[in-house]
């Protein structure tokens, strides 16, 4: 059984756009992140990214994790550890 899921991109049928309201913004960010992380797309785009772009994305993700997840949430939700 897979530990990760990307169901939002498959089931969301609302507006995709940014700047209208908070709910649409949240759904749009989830949608884009799930589309972006698709294995086939990532296998192409990752090789085209500069070292600076890779570092920028990595640093942003680490900052978001540190700012918004507790230690337990990091292990259970991100690492998928069984604490």
WOMO-V470436 format. One record per residue. N is the residue number from 0. OMEGA is omega in radians with two decimals (NA if undefined). Layout:
BEGIN
N|OMEGA, N|OMEGA
END
This chain:
BEGIN
0|-3.12, 1|3.10, 2|-3.07, 3|3.10, 4|3.07, 5|-3.04, 6|-3.07, 7|-3.10, 8|-3.14, 9|-3.01, 10|-3.07, 11|3.13, 12|3.12, 13|-3.13, 14|3.00, 15|-3.13, 16|-3.07, 17|3.06, 18|-3.13, 19|3.11, 20|-3.05, 21|-3.11, 22|3.12, 23|3.09, 24|3.14, 25|3.14, 26|3.12, 27|3.13, 28|3.09, 29|-3.13, 30|-3.12, 31|3.12, 32|3.14, 33|3.07, 34|-3.10, 35|-3.06, 36|3.08, 37|-3.06, 38|-3.11, 39|3.11, 40|-3.10, 41|-3.14, 42|3.10, 43|-3.00, 44|-3.08, 45|-3.13, 46|-3.12, 47|-3.10, 48|3.09, 49|3.08, 50|3.11, 51|3.12, 52|3.09, 53|-3.14, 54|-3.14, 55|3.13, 56|3.14, 57|-3.13, 58|3.10, 59|3.14, 60|3.12, 61|3.12, 62|3.12, 63|3.11, 64|-3.11, 65|-3.08, 66|-2.95, 67|3.12, 68|2.99, 69|3.09, 70|-3.14, 71|3.12, 72|3.10, 73|-3.11, 74|-3.07, 75|-3.05, 76|-3.11, 77|-3.11, 78|-3.09, 79|3.05, 80|3.01, 81|-3.13, 82|NA
END
